[in-house]
Amino acid sequence: MSQLVTGEAVVLQVRIARMPTRALACAIDVIIQMIALGVMFSLLFGFLIGGEASEALAVALIFIAILLVVVGYRVVMETLTRGRTLGKMMLGLKVVRDDGSSIRFRHALVRTLLWFFVDFAPWFAASPGIVASLMNKQGKRIGDMVAGTVVIRERHQPMASPPLFVPGHLVQWAQSLELSRLSDELANASREYLARYTELLPDARAALGDALAYRVGQVTAPAPPMPIVAPAFLSAVLAERRRRELARLATTRPTHTGPFAPPNPYAVPAGPFLPPTPYGALPPTPAPAGPFAVPPPPQPRPAAINPQGWAAPGSNEPTQWF
């Protein structure tokens, strides 16, 4: 593991790509380039032989084809994909700047030119790029040192997930926040700051927290109802943002309905359907009469209740209240 410090003094934990993995990715790219060169050479030879071009023109065209394939392939791929070639994509590698941000055209051009003319140039007895990569703790070759880049492994990168919360007296304020202008980059920077809060020096911690809180406050509204410290403000905003995202995912989750939907394990099994009766419950079925039938037990006579709730005169039933 290695650390990259962003422009906002946030420390990122990354996994540096080492020489064997980078060599394998480079071998894949070289194979692809050789195939492309073979196709271009076959087209050029057909053109040169059929047109009877001069030897100088043939050499110039061959040199241009080599430059286009060897240099242009890497520059175009790393510029369009922000630091990846086909070989790096297969092995999960990526070229980033020293602060962890994506590279641009100038970084890709510098890396490729030094890769072709210095690091692995055929006119050097030993490959300076391999020697520099083995001696550098971040595995940088000369092209990476000059361009200010480093190759990292994208797969299985640890993601910091700080605990986010909203204080109880700020829940209503957090639910009323307007977060549509809060970008993912600013939210990720704030999350990284909270994850590395205890690792920063006190002065840098306070300065960075105030700067991030000011930027977040500019794109969110309304302001907190009372003054709060920067880490609590950032935590409340990010917690509310996460809550809304989880709620949105819960509402958009597809539900299985229709005749082919799986049965609900918690459903109560339905019994036989009985039509409702306007007279209440059906009377019990009387027992069959016969010489050996057991007579039913005598039922007590209910008390006659008047509207006032008292028992009827002459009855021995107790008084009942409703």
BELJOPE-V613782 format. One line per field, one symbol per residue. ss: DSSP state (H for helix, E for strand, L for the rest). phi: phi as a letter, one per 20 degrees, with the letter a starting at -180 (. if undefined). burial: I if it has 24 or more other C-alpha atoms within 12 Angstrom, else O. A space follows every 10 residues. Layout:
# BELJOPE-V613782
ss = ???
phi = ???
burial = ???
This chain:
# BELJOPE-V613782
ss = LEEEELLLLL EEEEEELLHH HHHHHHHHHH HHHHHHHHHH HHHHHHHHHH HLLLHHHHHH HHHHHHHHHH HHHHHHHHHH LLLLLHHHHH HLEEEEELLL LELLHHHHHH HHHHHHHHHL LLLLLLLHHH HHHHHLLLLL LHHHHHHLEE EEELLLLLLL LLLLLLLHHH HHHHHLLELL LLLHHHHHHH HHHHHLHHHL LHHHHHHHHH HHHHHHHHHL ELLLLLLLLH HHHHHHHHHH HHHHHHHHHH HHLLLLLLLL LLLLLLLLLL LLLLLLLLLL LLLLLLLLLL LLLLLLLLLL LLLLELLLLL ELLLLLLLLL LL
phi = .cdddffdme edecdffeff ffffffffff ffffffffff ffffffffff elffffffff ffffffffff efgfffffff elocdfffff dmdbecffen efecffffff fffffeecfc ffeefdffff ffffeefdme efffffemcb eceefmffdf cffdbdggfd fffffefedf efffffffff fffffdffee fgffffffff ffffffffdc befgfbfcff ffffffffff ffffffffff feffdecofd fffefdfefe effdffdfdn ffffffffer fdfeffffef fffedeffne fffnedfffc dd
burial = OOOIOOOIII IIIIIIIIIO IIIOIIOOII OOIOOOIOOO IOOIOOOOOO OOOOOOOOOO OIOOIIOOII IIIIIIIIIO IIIIIIIIIO IIIIIIIIOI IIIIOOIIII IIIIIIOIII OOOOOOOIII OOIOOOOIII IIIIIIIIII IIIIOOOOOO OOOIIIOOOI OOOIIOIOIO OIOOOIIIII IIIIIIIOOO OOOOIOOIII IIIOIIIOOI OOOIOOOOOI IIIIIIIIII IIOOOOOOOO OOOOOOOOOO OOOOOOOOOO OOOOOOOOOO OOOOOOOOOO OOOOOOOOOO OOOOOOOOOO OOOOOOOOOO OO
